[in-house]
Amino acid sequence: MVAVALMWSIAGVVTRHLEHARSFEITFWRSFFTVLSLVVILPVWRGRKALTELPWRSGLFWLSGVCWAVMFTAFMLALTLTTVANVLVTLAIGPLLTALFSRLFIGHALPVRTWMAIVAAGSGIAYMQYGHVSVGQGWAGFLVAFCVPIAGATQWTMMQHTHDLGHDADVPDMVPSVLLGAVISSLVTLPMALPFQASVHDMALLGGLGLVQLAIPCVLSVLAATVLKAPEVSLLALLEVIFGILLAWLGAGEAPGANVLTGGTLVIGALVANEVLSWRQRNGELAQNPSSTPRSI
């Protein structure tokens, strides 16, 4: 998940180097190249049947695909309705929603340390943007941006529930849902992306985003969700914000302010503390019962 967050984070610095592509055209081409990448990746990884035997009749497959499509699309749409800072603050509530969903819908009792880490990480990101948030931007942008953490929380909670039920054999069938989500996102954003303005340089960068920033990490995140608990996946995904700031600083000269450095330290500290405590708990359980293999919480 750390590697996934790093790959997700390259979008900001790459888009800073685009020449002509803007807004929905960026979203369309990124989703389109994700489709092309997965059409190659899935058959190589899982054989020729990966594309010919998709679980079209599975409700979970369609729900997962819609979740991916919402996450691929809603972020860019929200940026057209409100400021980037407002969108990021809204996205910061993702771990809280995931924890709430997993508690309400699948009955997970989360340890106090995980709740504290989620609150600390969310507070850190909110503080990072505190000096830039504009009050009174309207509800439209907030509501659209709010779709992203809702979709993410639904996705991770659904994957966690599948694992808890012992249906691990069904989880690989959910990986192609990333492809379905990219197809839906491409179809939805195409009308708003016209007329195309991207240069050859832009197309090369957006093609790289489709492969490295969406296709590969999204598949890996689905696999990670079979091992980690839903709130932990969502919490680790927050590293995307930290990595993205650093890459924009190093690759595009966007130096972060003091509030960004302070908030970023709080986020990373919360993640590290939660992981260290979880590691110690697992080791303690193994010491007491060597035959057990407790999962991360």
N, C-alpha and C positions, 0 to 999 in steps of 0.2 A: 504493500500500500504506500510505502514511502516512495518507491520508484514510480508508482502510478501518479502520486501527487506531483513529483518532479516533472514527469512528462506532460501532465495536464497544465503545468505552470508556464510552459513556453509560449502559450498563445499570445500573451501580452507583448512580449519583446518581439515576436515575429510580426505581429500586426503593426508595430511601430515602423517597420521597414517596408510596408506595402506602398505601392505607388498610386494606384487608382481605385482599387476595390474598397468598398465601404459597406457598412451596416449589413443589410440582409444578403448582399452578394457574398460577403465573407462567410456568413453562416451557411448559405447554400453550397458554395464550393467546398467548404470544409466537410459538410455532411456528405456531399456527392463523392468526394475523394475517400471518405470513410467507407462508403458503400463499395467502391472499387477495391479498396485495400482488403476488406473483409471477404469479398468474393474470391480473393486469392488466398488469404490466410486460412479461412475455415476449411477448404478442401485439402490444403497441404497439411494442416494440423489433424483433421479428423477424417480425412478420406473423401472420396467423391460424393458419398451419400450426405455430406454435411449440408449441401444445398438442395438436394433432390428429395430429402426426407425431413423437411422442417416440420415442427409440431404445430401445424396450422390449426388443429382442433383444440389445442390447449389454451384455456383461458389465462393461465399464468404467463404463457408465452406472449400473448397479446398485451396483457397488462404491463409486463416488463418492457415490451417494445414502446408502448405509449409513454412510459416513464422516461425512457432514454430520449425519446423524441421531444418531450417537454423540457428535459434538461438541456438538450442540444439547442433548442429554439428560444425558450422563454428568456434566457439571460440576455440575448441580443435584442429581443423585442423590448425588454424592460429598459435597456440603455437608450432606446429612442424616446422613452416616456419620462425618464427621470435621470438623475446624475449617477455616475459610476459609484460614488461613495454611498449613496442611498441604497443602490442595488447590493453592494458588498455587505453593508450592515444587515440587510434583510437575509442574505445568504448565510450569515453567521449563526442564525438560529437553527441551522440544519441539524447539528448534533442533538440539540434539545428536542426537536421534533422527532428525531429517530429514537431517542431514548423513551420519549413519551409513547410513541407508536408501539415500540417493542414491549413496553410495560402494559399498555392497554389491550393490545390485540393478541399478543402471544405470551403474556404473563411472565416476562423476565423481571426478576428482582435484581436491580442493579446495586452494586456496592456503593457505599457513600463516596469512596474515592473517585469513582467514575462520574458520579453526579457533580462532584466538586471540580473535576477536570473539565467537564463539559461547560459548566458555568464560567470557569476561569478562562477557557479558550474563547468562548463567545464574547466575554467581556473584553478580552484583549483585542480582538478584531474590531469590536465596536469602538474601543478607545483609539485604535489606529486611525479610524475615520472620523473621530469626534470633531476635529477642527474643520472638517470639510463638508459635513452633512448640512444640507439646506433644509430648513423647516418650511412646511407648507408647499411642497412640490406636487401635492395632489395624490389621490388614492390609486389612480390607474397604474402608475409605475410600480407602486408598492405591491399591488395585488398580482401583477404579472410576475414580478420578481419572486413573490411568495410561492409561486408555482414550482420554482426550482427546488427549494428545500422540501416541499411536500412530496414532489416526485422522488427525490432522493431518499427520503425517509420511507416512503412506500416500497421502493426498490429493495433497500437493504433489509427491511423488516420481512418482506416476502421471501427473500433468499434465506434469511435466518430461519424462518418458519419451516421452509422446505427441508433444511438440514436437520432441524430439531425433530421432525417427523420421521427421520431416517430414510428420506427419499433422495439420498445423495446421487443415486443413479439418474435422477431426473434433472439434476443441476446442470450437467453439460448441455442438455437440450435447451437451457435458458441462455446459453452463450450467443446463439444466433439472434436473440432478441436485440442485441446491440445493432446488428445489421438491419433488423426491422425498424428500429428507432431511427437509424440514419436515413432509411428510405422515406419514412414518414416526414422527417424533418426536411429533407430535400424537396419533397412534393409541396409541403406547406409554404416554404420560403421562396420557391421558384418564382411565383408571380410577383413577389415584392422585390426580387433581385434583378428583374429586368428593367431597363436594358443593361446588359453586361458591360462593365468598364474595365475589368481586370486586364493588366498587361501580362506578357509572358513571364516576367519576373514575379508578378503577383501569383500567377497560377502555379509556379514552381514552389513558392512558399506555402500556399494554401494546400497544395498536394502533400507537402511534408506534414502540415498540421493534420490533414485527414488520416495519415498513416501513424505518425508518431504521437500526436497530441490527442487523438480520439480512438482510432481503431485498436491499437495495441494496448494502451492503458485501460480502456473500458472493458476489454476482454479479461485482462488481468484482474481488474477490480471485481468482476463477477466471480472469478475463481477464489479471490481473497475472501469474499463473503461466505464461502463454504467453510472457512477456518476461523475467522474472527467474528465476534458478536457484532450485531448491527450498529450499536452506538459507537463501538471502537472503530469500525470502518469509516463512519461518518466523521469521527473525531480526527483520525489520521488524515482524512481527505482535506482537512483545514490547512495542512502544510502547503497546499497549493498556493495559498495566499502569501505565505512567507517566501516560498521559492520564487513566486512570480515577482514579488517586490525586488528581491535580490537580482534576478535576471534582468529586469527592466533597468535597474541601477547600473549593472555592469555592461549590458548590451545596448542600452538606449540612452544612458546618461540621466535617467530620472532618479535623482538622489532622494531617499526617503527622509522625512522630517523626524524630529525628536519623538513625536507621538507615535509614529510608525515603528520606530526602534523599540520604544517602551512596550507597546502593545504586542509586537512580535516576540519580544522576550517572554512576555506572559504566556502567549500561546505555546511556544516551544517548551517552556518550563512545565506547563500543565501536561503536555503530551509525554514528556520525558518522565515526569513523576508518576503518571498513570501506568506507563509501561514498566518502569522499575518495580513499582509495587505489585503489579500483576505478575511479573517474572518471579519475584520473591514468593508470592503466594503459590504459584505453580510448583516451585522447587520445594516448598514446605509440604505441599500435598503429596508430591512424589516421594519425599523422604518418609512420610507416614505410611504411604501405600504405594510401594514401588511398582506394583502391577497395574496401577491406574494411569491413564493418560488424560489428565484434565485439560479442558479447552480454555483458551484465553478469555478473560472477562474484563 
